[in-house]
Amino acid sequence: MAPVISIKNLTKTYASGTHALEDASLDIEDGEIIALLGPNGAGKTTLIGAVCGLVSITSGSVTICGHDNVTDARAARKMVGLVPQEIALDIFETVWNSVRFTRGLFGCKPDDAYLEEVLRSLSLWDKRNSKNVELSGGMKRRVMIAKALSHKPRVLFLDEPTAGVDVALRRDMWEVVRGLRDQGVTVILTTHYIEEAEEMADRIAVINKGKILLVEEKDTLMQRFGRKHLVLDLVDSLDTLPPALAGYDLSLSEDGTQITYEYDTNAERTGLTRMIADLAENGISVRDLSSHENSLEEVFLTLVEETPAPVEETA
Ligand code: ADP
């Protein structure tokens, strides 16, 4: 199936000379939740702004449901809904009017039955006649989502949906997003919380310094990096590892006092018992051992630390 959104070689250089995006390419599939994960200033907001038509593109292209978002901007923009980071609501307007008004802005005919569905799915139906000013922070965020869904977009963008939000509200938002996915909405969210990407996304794209460093199914990513290191402190230091142990993924520290064994925690057999027996058979005595698991956080930090800085333009 053709991707819902196809981002090709997208580059954005702001007038200030900042290269916010460099040659970013990404296909977004129908019905998935994809998290754009990266630290502050990585280029996440610029990326979704460029896709939604709020930020002009320096080079590259974006198609949304086959519509180019520059040459066929109106049709492309109708396909997307954007929930920005900041809550921006007319505080004296009612929930119902806010949502109806936004739908009108997209040039869509009124469809109260659809809007009722949206409000019910976001647990806002009972609040439809309340003024925005009377709502809690979590409800205001949900009104922002309802507005973004008011013209029935195929894809919903959520920019840092839980930034500065307490833990309970964050969990609430995760539930809301999962509910949307269950209704068939494709969701693209940006976050700098690894836990959020881990919790919600089907796929994760790691972005830093304007570059997409990796795009991977979350499960594959977790599995790939769900590896453990067992560090064995040796009684006597070694010059080299005995050739008889070549079958194991072992490495010897420079000073010869530690062996590190890397193994897959998801594998049916980790080979630990045999490996330790083989060490003993080769006359290697272990004084102490400790184990350590790679987390998504470490993967992320390694990727982010390794990204070279973009070259700033000089006028
Ligand atoms: P993120 O959303 O990942 O925090 P942004 O896309 O907001 O990152 O920013 C990426 C880079 O572009 C940053 O260096 C930021 O300072 C810069 N930037 C963002 N918006 C503008 C703008 N309107 N003008 C100039 N530079 C900008």
Boltz pocket constraint, residues with backbone or C-beta under 6 A from the ligand:
constraints:
  - pocket:
      binder: B
      contacts: [[A, 14], [A, 15], [A, 16], [A, 18], [A, 19], [A, 20], [A, 38], [A, 39], [A, 40], [A, 41], [A, 42], [A, 43], [A, 44], [A, 45], [A, 46], [A, 47]]
      max_distance: 6.0
